[in-house]
């Protein structure tokens, strides 16, 4: 079962993606309850600090390719050699505390009944999450004739999710995924 790989295209019109725990947002059922939980930056940071939301925040709308890799204590998730060659920037680890599966979606889709995004199978626990921005366009031959990503292109983002190892120290709590 490990490692688990989930891939797909995820879109946002709100300028931010996130990996989140649906059970932590069980009170978000409509726009007004979403607004009360996630409209303001300080609200989002509260969920980051609490381990319920990991931002993938590049302050831009659009549809991007994501790869999510879940590891275990005996087989940690790591970037492939090919991904390492094209990493543009990587985040410090964020904390994710799950009671079960997580979701990856645009922040506007965070809600109790997750219905948009990529489902990420995770057992309950404390997880360390790092995000890498991959410069897939730099790899020769990864655009098709129309200029779109070829079927073999790497994703725009790779998320590595590993069990917390106890030696991790502090976690990133910044709303912006990458340092500028």
C-alpha positions as a Markdown table, in Angstrom:
| # | Residue | x | y | z |
|---|---|---|---|---|
| 1 | Unk | 0.0 | 0.0 | 0.0 |
| 2 | Unk | 2.9 | 2.4 | 0.6 |
| 3 | Unk | 3.9 | 4.7 | -0.8 |
| 4 | Unk | 0.6 | 6.0 | -2.1 |
| 5 | Unk | 0.6 | 8.3 | -5.2 |
| 6 | Unk | -2.3 | 10.5 | -6.2 |
| 7 | Unk | -2.1 | 12.7 | -9.2 |
| 8 | Unk | -4.4 | 15.0 | -11.0 |
| 9 | Unk | -5.3 | 18.6 | -12.1 |
| 10 | Unk | -6.8 | 20.9 | -9.5 |
| 11 | Unk | -8.2 | 24.3 | -10.2 |
| 12 | Unk | -8.8 | 27.4 | -8.1 |
| 13 | Unk | -10.5 | 30.8 | -8.7 |
| 14 | Unk | -9.5 | 32.0 | -5.3 |
| 15 | Unk | -5.7 | 32.2 | -5.6 |
| 16 | Unk | -4.9 | 29.4 | -3.2 |
| 17 | Unk | -4.9 | 25.6 | -3.0 |
| 18 | Unk | -4.8 | 23.6 | 0.1 |
| 19 | Unk | -4.4 | 20.1 | 1.5 |
| 20 | Unk | -7.0 | 19.9 | 4.2 |
| 21 | Unk | -8.9 | 17.6 | 6.6 |
| 22 | Unk | -12.6 | 17.5 | 5.9 |
| 23 | Unk | -13.5 | 16.5 | 9.5 |
| 24 | Unk | -11.9 | 19.8 | 10.7 |
| 25 | Unk | -14.4 | 21.8 | 8.6 |
| 26 | Unk | -17.5 | 19.9 | 9.5 |
| 27 | Unk | -19.3 | 23.2 | 10.2 |
| 28 | Unk | -18.6 | 24.6 | 6.7 |
| 29 | Unk | -21.8 | 23.9 | 4.8 |
| 30 | Unk | -22.4 | 27.0 | 2.7 |
| 31 | Unk | -20.8 | 30.3 | 1.8 |
| 32 | Unk | -21.5 | 32.1 | 5.0 |
| 33 | Unk | -20.0 | 29.3 | 7.1 |
| 34 | Unk | -17.0 | 29.1 | 4.7 |
| 35 | Unk | -16.6 | 32.9 | 5.0 |
| 36 | Unk | -16.6 | 32.7 | 8.9 |
| 37 | Unk | -13.8 | 30.0 | 8.8 |
| 38 | Unk | -11.6 | 30.9 | 5.8 |
| 39 | Unk | -12.2 | 34.4 | 4.4 |
| 40 | Unk | -9.5 | 36.3 | 6.4 |
| 41 | Unk | -5.8 | 35.4 | 6.4 |
| 42 | Unk | -5.7 | 35.1 | 10.2 |
| 43 | Unk | -8.5 | 32.5 | 9.9 |
| 44 | Unk | -6.5 | 30.5 | 7.4 |
| 45 | Unk | -3.4 | 30.8 | 9.6 |
| 46 | Unk | -5.4 | 29.5 | 12.6 |
| 47 | Unk | -6.2 | 26.3 | 10.6 |
| 48 | Unk | -2.6 | 26.0 | 9.5 |
| 49 | Unk | -1.3 | 26.2 | 13.1 |
| 50 | Unk | -4.0 | 23.7 | 14.1 |
| 51 | Unk | -2.8 | 21.2 | 11.5 |
| 52 | Unk | -6.1 | 21.2 | 9.6 |
| 53 | Unk | -4.9 | 23.1 | 6.4 |
| 54 | Unk | -1.7 | 23.1 | 4.4 |
| 55 | Unk | -1.6 | 26.0 | 2.0 |
| 56 | Unk | -0.3 | 25.7 | -1.6 |
| 57 | Unk | -0.3 | 29.4 | -2.1 |
| 58 | Unk | 1.2 | 31.1 | -5.1 |
| 59 | Unk | -1.4 | 33.8 | -5.1 |
| 60 | Unk | -2.7 | 32.9 | -8.6 |
| 61 | Unk | -5.7 | 31.4 | -10.1 |
| 62 | Unk | -5.7 | 28.5 | -12.6 |
| 63 | Unk | -5.5 | 24.8 | -13.0 |
| 64 | Unk | -2.3 | 23.0 | -12.1 |
| 65 | Unk | -1.0 | 19.5 | -12.1 |
| 66 | Unk | -0.4 | 18.0 | -8.6 |
| 67 | Unk | 1.4 | 14.9 | -7.5 |
| 68 | Unk | 0.8 | 13.7 | -3.9 |
| 69 | Unk | 3.0 | 11.0 | -2.5 |
| 70 | Unk | 2.3 | 9.4 | 0.9 |
| 71 | Unk | 5.0 | 7.5 | 2.7 |
| 72 | Unk | 5.4 | 5.5 | 5.8 |
| 73 | Unk | 7.9 | 5.3 | 8.6 |
| 74 | Unk | 9.6 | 2.4 | 6.9 |
| 75 | Unk | 9.3 | 3.9 | 3.4 |
| 76 | Unk | 9.3 | 7.7 | 3.4 |
| 77 | Unk | 7.9 | 9.6 | 0.5 |
| 78 | Unk | 10.7 | 11.3 | -1.5 |
| 79 | Unk | 11.1 | 13.2 | -4.7 |
| 80 | Unk | 12.2 | 11.1 | -7.6 |
| 81 | Unk | 15.5 | 11.8 | -9.2 |
| 82 | Unk | 13.7 | 13.4 | -12.1 |
| 83 | Unk | 11.6 | 15.6 | -9.9 |
| 84 | Unk | 14.8 | 16.7 | -7.9 |
| 85 | Unk | 16.4 | 17.8 | -11.1 |
| 86 | Unk | 13.6 | 20.3 | -11.8 |
| 87 | Unk | 12.6 | 21.5 | -8.3 |
| 88 | Unk | 12.3 | 25.3 | -8.5 |
| 89 | Unk | 11.6 | 25.8 | -4.8 |
| 90 | Unk | 10.5 | 23.6 | -1.8 |
| 91 | Unk | 8.7 | 24.5 | 1.4 |
| 92 | Unk | 9.6 | 23.8 | 4.9 |
| 93 | Unk | 7.4 | 21.1 | 6.5 |
| 94 | Unk | 3.8 | 21.9 | 7.5 |
| 95 | Unk | 1.9 | 19.9 | 10.0 |
| 96 | Unk | -1.3 | 18.0 | 9.0 |
| 97 | Unk | -3.3 | 16.2 | 11.7 |
| 98 | Unk | -5.8 | 13.8 | 10.2 |
| 99 | Unk | -8.7 | 11.7 | 11.6 |
| 100 | Unk | -8.8 | 10.0 | 8.2 |
| 101 | Unk | -8.5 | 11.0 | 4.5 |
| 102 | Unk | -7.5 | 14.5 | 3.3 |
| 103 | Unk | -8.5 | 16.5 | 0.3 |
| 104 | Unk | -6.5 | 18.7 | -2.1 |
| 105 | Unk | -8.5 | 21.5 | -3.7 |
| 106 | Unk | -8.9 | 25.2 | -4.3 |
| 107 | Unk | -9.5 | 26.9 | -0.9 |
| 108 | Unk | -13.0 | 27.8 | -2.1 |
| 109 | Unk | -13.9 | 24.1 | -2.1 |
| 110 | Unk | -13.1 | 23.5 | 1.6 |
| 111 | Unk | -16.3 | 22.2 | 3.2 |
| 112 | Unk | -17.7 | 19.4 | 5.4 |
| 113 | Unk | -18.8 | 17.4 | 2.4 |
| 114 | Unk | -15.8 | 17.4 | 0.2 |
| 115 | Unk | -16.9 | 17.1 | -3.4 |
| 116 | Unk | -14.2 | 18.8 | -5.5 |
| 117 | Unk | -10.5 | 18.0 | -5.6 |
| 118 | Unk | -8.2 | 15.1 | -5.1 |
| 119 | Unk | -8.9 | 12.7 | -2.3 |
| 120 | Unk | -5.7 | 11.6 | -0.5 |
| 121 | Unk | -6.0 | 8.4 | 1.5 |
| 122 | Unk | -4.4 | 8.9 | 4.9 |
| 123 | Unk | -4.8 | 7.0 | 8.2 |
| 124 | Unk | -5.4 | 9.1 | 11.3 |
| 125 | Unk | -2.3 | 10.7 | 12.6 |
| 126 | Unk | 0.2 | 13.5 | 12.5 |
| 127 | Unk | 1.9 | 14.1 | 9.2 |
| 128 | Unk | 4.7 | 16.3 | 7.9 |
| 129 | Unk | 3.9 | 17.8 | 4.5 |
| 130 | Unk | 6.4 | 19.5 | 2.1 |
| 131 | Unk | 5.5 | 21.1 | -1.2 |
| 132 | Unk | 7.8 | 21.4 | -4.2 |
| 133 | Unk | 7.2 | 23.6 | -7.1 |
| 134 | Unk | 8.5 | 21.7 | -10.2 |
| 135 | Unk | 9.8 | 23.6 | -13.2 |
| 136 | Unk | 8.5 | 20.8 | -15.6 |
| 137 | Unk | 8.8 | 23.1 | -18.6 |
| 138 | Unk | 12.6 | 23.1 | -18.3 |
| 139 | Unk | 12.7 | 19.4 | -19.1 |
| 140 | Unk | 13.2 | 18.9 | -22.9 |
| 141 | Unk | 10.3 | 17.4 | -24.8 |
| 142 | Unk | 7.7 | 18.0 | -22.1 |
| 143 | Unk | 5.4 | 20.2 | -24.2 |
| 144 | Unk | 3.1 | 18.8 | -26.9 |
| 145 | Unk | 2.7 | 20.4 | -30.4 |
| 146 | Unk | 0.1 | 22.8 | -29.0 |
| 147 | Unk | 2.4 | 24.0 | -26.2 |
| 148 | Unk | 0.5 | 22.1 | -23.4 |
| 149 | Unk | 2.1 | 19.7 | -21.0 |
| 150 | Unk | 2.9 | 16.4 | -22.7 |
| 151 | Unk | 1.4 | 13.3 | -21.1 |
| 152 | Unk | 4.9 | 12.5 | -19.6 |
| 153 | Unk | 5.3 | 16.0 | -18.0 |
| 154 | Unk | 6.0 | 16.3 | -14.3 |
| 155 | Unk | 3.3 | 18.0 | -12.2 |
| 156 | Unk | 3.5 | 21.6 | -11.3 |
| 157 | Unk | 3.6 | 20.7 | -7.6 |
| 158 | Unk | 4.7 | 17.6 | -5.7 |
| 159 | Unk | 3.5 | 17.1 | -2.1 |
| 160 | Unk | 5.3 | 14.7 | 0.1 |
| 161 | Unk | 3.4 | 13.5 | 3.1 |
| 162 | Unk | 5.3 | 11.5 | 5.7 |
| 163 | Unk | 4.4 | 10.4 | 9.3 |
| 164 | Unk | 5.7 | 12.8 | 11.9 |
| 165 | Unk | 9.0 | 11.5 | 13.1 |
| 166 | Unk | 9.1 | 13.3 | 16.5 |
| 167 | Unk | 12.4 | 15.0 | 15.7 |
| 168 | Unk | 10.9 | 17.5 | 13.3 |
| 169 | Unk | 11.0 | 20.5 | 15.6 |
| 170 | Unk | 8.8 | 23.4 | 14.5 |
| 171 | Unk | 6.5 | 23.5 | 11.5 |
| 172 | Unk | 6.0 | 26.2 | 9.0 |
| 173 | Unk | 2.9 | 28.3 | 9.7 |
| 174 | Unk | 3.2 | 30.9 | 7.0 |
| 175 | Unk | 0.3 | 31.5 | 4.7 |
| 176 | Unk | 2.7 | 31.7 | 1.8 |
| 177 | Unk | 4.0 | 28.3 | 0.9 |
| 178 | Unk | 7.4 | 29.4 | -0.4 |
| 179 | Unk | 9.8 | 32.1 | 0.9 |
| 180 | Unk | 10.3 | 34.9 | -1.6 |
